[in-house]
Amino acid sequence: MNEIEGKKARMSFHFIKAFNFFSYGTIAVYSTFFALYLQSIGISPLKIGALMAGGPIVSLIANPLWGYISDRTRNIRLILILMLTGNLVAMQLVFLSDSYTFIFGCMLLFFFFQMPLFSQSNSLILNSIEGTRHKFGAFRLWGSCGWAILALITGPILGQIGISRLWIVYTIMMLVAIAFAFTLPRGSSPKTSQGVNYRQMLGNRVFLVFLVIGLLLSIPNSMNTTFIGLYMAELGGHTDLVGWSAFLSSIFEIPVFLLLDRYLSKNTRTMVSCLILVSVLYALRWFLMAGAGDAQQIIFIQALHCLTFGAFYYIGTQLTALIVPSELRASGQAVYALTWGGLSGIASGFLGGYLFQQVGPSSIYWAGTGMALIGLIGFTLLYVYMKTTADNKPEQNVSV
């Protein structure tokens, strides 16, 4: 690689980091404050839960569809631009109305573009750094940084201008993210002379079991994302504290990603053993949330987010990249995103909305504690299975 090509590659990596910062940060503003906005226009927690569950239903189609289109076009940059533009248009329609039926319809459109966004950006990173010394975490941490900083900044801004003007902050940030999307590399996946073999991807038992168990951990995480703002408001918190909660839940993901980049062994058994520990920490996190007495306590408990979702997200992305063939990387990441974003969103919306309104907010976290313990058992059994089969067959990272 000559000097000009090297400089161009370095600039490309800087643009990927900037794109991650603003794309994740914009969605942080949405996920942190949108439930409060809906409540401000008179929508009940049960209806908010149903609204959030209705969107992920669309993602059951959107994730594999966008993954397939991305693999076929071999142009992830174009896919990301289309997704962000659709995202922006759908949310403008949402902010223009206070009709629940109209908002529900627009949210279906929003989730069609939103749910596959992060899996596709992950694919772009993995494809761009393949064959280089760069590691995934060094790029993904910029998303965490954007999530933390922009959510923290937005809290006091909304405290001054009012939650009804959430659309202004969201629109500005999304336009910046779209601008950076045009600077991204193409992010094409490797060409293969063989046909696309989806059976090879979905026929891997370890991958399928990982997806099912991961779904159990993702449901309470999605419930927390949707209802934590309302939970804190009920405990006397205001938008500033909600912003601090989002900040602490994300900023510490940065050292976690760097440490995992450096020390995590890239083999399936090691990753599954780490997921056992993640399940324990999830159970602890939800147990503490269930017993929280005020909004300030929740802020500090949210710091466990970096060791739960942060580690689960990183390990799951890397595990999927190991198991799924490189020519199906975008589709594999889409299937992974389908569980922690789509299926979990459906279950968490309906279940979380019902528990919040009919039983009380703390019941969401008691249910999450139980699910995390089941996940702990599941990953332990999966590890035992992998260790047993390794005695009869040498471990293969992509075929267990």
ABEGO torsion letter per residue (X at the ends): XBAAAAAAAAAAAAAAAAAAAAAAAAAAAAAAAAAAAAAAAGBBAAAAAAAAAAAAAAAAAAAAAAAAAAAAAGBAAAAAAAAAAAAAAAAAAAAABABAAAAAAAAAAAAAAAAAAAAAAAAAAAAAABGBABBAAAAAAAAAAAAAAAAAAAAAAAAAAEAAAAAAAAAAAAAAAAAAAAABBAGBBBBBABBBBAAAAAABAAAAAAAAAAAAAAAAAAAAAAAAAAAAAAAGBBAAAAAAAAAAAAAAAAAAAAAAAAABBBBAAAAAAAAAAAAAAAAAAAAAAAABABAAAAAAAAAAAAABAAAAAAAAAAAAAAABBAAAAAAAAAAAAAAAAAAAAAAAAAAAAAAAAAAEAAAAAAAAAAAAAAAAAAAAAAAAAAAAAAAABBBBAABX
